[in-house]
Structure formats: structure tokens, C-alpha cells
Amino acid sequence: MTEEQAIALIEAGIDRDQKIWADLGAGSGIFTLALDRLLGFGATIFAIDQQLTILRENLKKKYTKSQIHLYEEDFSGSMPFLPKLDGILLANSLHYVRDQKAFLSRLISDQLKPGGRLIIIEYDRYDPNSYVPYPLPLVNLERICVKLDIALPEAIGRRKSIYGDHDIYSALCRT
């Protein structure tokens, strides 16, 4: 995925006045860099993943506007090092979490400021595989939001996956 494609998936969910974000499961950092371009100067982004070697290399080649902090941690664990956040991005990472409802509930209560935003990007599929062990189709995300008593997710982007006949969706959940 290109940085422009990543921007297209998340741009409609970004409020440029909300400047403190985390990219959980940041991986190579394509969405971290997309957040940087969208949020601009004065923003702080926390990129969290167990392996950030590629992102570190990518950051050496890029001029960034935001302060980007890297943490090699399991994003599904406790993150006491984070401040309260304006937004959290979970791009192709929530499908690694078995109990997605409990995880999102904890994120909302522990990490997100009131009125914060969750942007979730996932494969719109039901069948698990070794790369997507706990799929989260959009309809299931809607069910989780109802159970968490937060607004239903707003679909903000969609594109074909390069890994089969299903789509990737992006959704904004407002708390």
C-alpha cells in the first residue's frame, strides 16, 4: 500500500485539531506516516508494535512534521507510558486480538480522551486464516460498538485487498 492510499483510507476520520494519536500495530509505518502528513506540525504520534525496524529505516528517509515516538511493545498489552489520546489508529492489527470487545473497551477507558476517535482498518471477511486469525468484518465491528455503547462506526474508506476477493474497510468510531 502506498502512503497516498493509506491517507485516502483515514483522511475522512481525522480532525486536524486533535493532535495526539497512537498507531497501534504500526508495522512498517505506512499509516504512521499518513497520520504525520494529515496532522501536521504540532502533532504527537506514538507508533507501537513489537517490531519497528522497517519504520525506523523509513523515518531516516522522511521529513516528518510531527513528533513521532516509537515503542517496541505488544500493542494489546497495558500501555502506561501513553498519555490520554485524541485518537487511536488500528490498521490491520485488530484481527490479531482474540477478545476485540474487551480490548476496545480497555482502550476507550484507559487511553482515549472523551470525544476521542478510533479509526479501524480491517479486512471485511469472516473466514480466519494464519494471517487474519480473528477477522473483524464491518458488521461485527458495528455489533461491538453497540455492546460498548458508543456510536456506530462510520465507514470512511474502502478498497480491494491485494490478498483475495474481499475488501479492506476503514471505519471511524467516535466515543
C-alpha positions as CSV (number, residue, x, y, z in Angstrom):
1,M,0.0,0.0,0.0
2,T,1.2,3.5,-0.8
3,E,1.2,6.4,1.6
4,E,-1.4,8.1,-0.6
5,Q,-3.7,5.0,-0.4
6,A,-3.2,5.0,3.4
7,I,-4.2,8.7,3.5
8,A,-7.3,8.0,1.5
9,L,-8.4,5.3,3.9
10,I,-8.1,7.5,7.0
11,E,-8.4,11.2,6.0
12,A,-12.2,11.4,6.5
13,G,-11.8,10.3,10.1
14,I,-9.1,12.8,11.1
15,D,-9.8,16.0,13.0
16,R,-6.7,18.1,12.5
17,D,-7.3,19.9,15.8
18,Q,-6.9,16.6,17.6
19,K,-3.1,16.2,17.7
20,I,-2.2,13.3,20.0
21,W,-2.6,9.9,18.3
22,A,-1.3,6.4,18.5
23,D,-0.8,3.9,15.7
24,L,-1.2,0.5,17.4
25,G,0.4,-2.3,15.4
26,A,2.3,0.2,13.4
27,G,4.4,-2.3,11.4
28,S,6.3,-0.7,8.6
29,G,4.7,2.7,9.5
30,I,2.8,3.5,6.3
31,F,-0.2,4.7,8.4
32,T,2.1,6.4,10.9
33,L,3.5,8.5,8.0
34,A,-0.1,9.1,6.7
35,L,-1.0,10.4,10.2
36,D,2.0,12.6,10.1
37,R,1.0,14.2,6.8
38,L,-2.6,14.7,7.9
39,L,-2.0,16.0,11.4
40,G,1.0,18.2,10.5
41,F,3.1,20.4,12.8
42,G,2.4,20.3,16.5
43,A,1.1,16.7,16.5
44,T,2.5,13.8,18.5
45,I,2.2,10.3,17.2
46,F,3.1,7.1,19.2
47,A,3.9,4.2,16.9
48,I,3.6,0.9,18.8
49,D,4.5,-2.6,17.5
50,Q,6.7,-5.5,18.6
51,Q,9.0,-4.9,15.6
52,L,9.7,-1.4,14.3
53,T,12.9,-1.9,12.2
54,I,11.3,-1.0,8.9
55,L,9.6,2.1,10.4
56,R,12.9,3.2,11.9
57,E,14.5,2.9,8.4
58,N,11.6,4.7,6.7
59,L,11.8,7.6,9.2
60,K,15.5,8.1,8.4
61,K,14.4,8.8,4.8
62,K,11.5,11.1,5.5
63,Y,11.0,14.6,6.8
64,T,8.2,14.4,9.4
65,K,6.2,17.3,10.7
66,S,5.0,15.5,13.9
67,Q,6.9,14.3,16.9
68,I,6.9,10.5,16.4
69,H,7.7,8.3,19.3
70,L,8.5,4.6,18.7
71,Y,7.7,1.9,21.3
72,E,8.6,-1.7,20.6
73,E,5.8,-3.2,22.7
74,D,2.8,-5.5,22.3
75,F,0.0,-3.1,21.5
76,S,-2.6,-5.4,23.0
77,G,-1.0,-5.1,26.5
78,S,-1.1,-2.4,29.0
79,M,0.5,0.9,27.8
80,P,1.0,3.1,30.9
81,F,3.7,5.1,29.0
82,L,1.0,6.7,26.8
83,P,-0.8,9.9,27.7
84,K,-4.5,10.2,27.1
85,L,-5.0,10.2,23.3
86,D,-7.2,12.2,20.9
87,G,-7.2,9.3,18.5
88,I,-6.1,5.7,18.0
89,L,-5.5,4.1,14.7
90,L,-5.7,0.3,14.4
91,A,-4.7,-0.6,10.8
92,N,-4.8,-4.3,10.1
93,S,-3.9,-5.0,13.7
94,L,-7.2,-5.7,15.5
95,H,-7.5,-9.0,13.7
96,Y,-4.7,-10.3,15.9
97,V,-6.7,-9.7,19.1
98,R,-8.9,-12.6,20.2
99,D,-11.3,-10.6,22.5
100,Q,-11.8,-7.5,20.4
101,K,-14.6,-6.2,22.5
102,A,-12.7,-6.3,25.8
103,F,-9.6,-4.8,24.1
104,L,-11.5,-1.9,22.6
105,S,-13.3,-1.3,25.9
106,R,-10.0,-1.1,27.7
107,L,-8.6,1.2,25.0
108,I,-11.5,3.6,25.3
109,S,-11.5,3.7,29.1
110,D,-7.7,3.8,29.6
111,Q,-6.2,5.5,26.6
112,L,-8.7,7.7,24.9
113,K,-9.8,11.2,25.9
114,P,-13.6,11.8,26.0
115,G,-14.7,12.6,22.5
116,G,-11.7,10.7,21.1
117,R,-11.6,8.8,17.8
118,L,-10.8,5.3,16.9
119,I,-10.0,4.6,13.2
120,I,-10.1,0.9,12.4
121,I,-8.9,-0.6,9.2
122,E,-9.7,-4.3,8.7
123,Y,-10.4,-6.9,6.1
124,D,-14.2,-7.2,5.5
125,R,-14.2,-11.0,5.8
126,Y,-15.5,-13.7,8.1
127,D,-13.1,-16.6,7.5
128,P,-9.9,-16.7,9.6
129,N,-6.5,-17.8,8.2
130,S,-3.0,-17.7,9.5
131,Y,-2.6,-14.0,8.6
132,V,-6.0,-12.9,9.9
133,P,-6.7,-15.2,12.9
134,Y,-9.6,-13.1,14.3
135,P,-11.4,-11.4,11.4
136,L,-13.5,-8.3,12.0
137,P,-16.0,-7.6,9.2
138,L,-17.7,-4.3,9.5
139,V,-20.9,-5.8,10.6
140,N,-19.2,-7.4,13.6
141,L,-17.5,-4.0,14.5
142,E,-21.0,-2.5,14.5
143,R,-22.1,-5.1,17.0
144,I,-19.1,-4.4,19.2
145,C,-19.8,-0.7,19.2
146,V,-23.4,-1.4,20.3
147,K,-22.2,-3.5,23.2
148,L,-19.7,-0.8,24.2
149,D,-22.4,1.8,24.0
150,I,-20.5,4.0,21.5
151,A,-21.7,5.5,18.2
152,L,-22.0,3.1,15.3
153,P,-18.9,3.1,13.1
154,E,-18.9,5.4,10.1
155,A,-17.5,3.8,7.0
156,I,-14.9,6.2,5.7
157,G,-13.0,4.2,3.2
158,R,-12.9,1.0,1.2
159,R,-10.5,-0.6,-1.3
160,K,-9.9,-4.0,-2.8
161,S,-7.5,-6.2,-0.9
162,I,-4.5,-7.5,-2.8
163,Y,-4.9,-10.8,-0.9
164,G,-8.1,-12.1,-2.3
165,D,-11.6,-11.3,-3.3
166,H,-12.5,-9.2,-0.2
167,D,-12.3,-5.6,0.6
168,I,-10.4,-3.6,3.2
169,Y,-12.6,-1.1,5.0
170,S,-11.8,1.9,7.2
171,A,-14.2,3.0,9.9
172,L,-14.4,5.8,12.4
173,C,-15.7,5.1,15.8
174,R,-16.5,8.2,18.0
175,T,-16.5,7.8,21.7
